[in-house]
């Protein structure tokens, strides 16, 4: 990270936060997080909320036969069209 990223304001960091999270990088290593207690607390709260959401709505893989049914329905629709 650059010196500019370390010295960025909380508002600048928080504006970039969705994109940073989307990259999948370890946020605890970001220089601003390491130097800003408020943003560390915000990130901890967001992580707690995300974990609670995962527990409420666990990711379930659809059964393999569902993809076969979808494929068959598309083929049938294309042959009728």
Buried (B, 14 or more C-beta within 10 A) or exposed (E): EEEEBBEBEEEEBBEBBEEBBEEEEEBEEBBBBEEBEEBBEBBEEBEEEEEEEEEEEEEEEEEEEEEEEEEEEEEEEEEEE
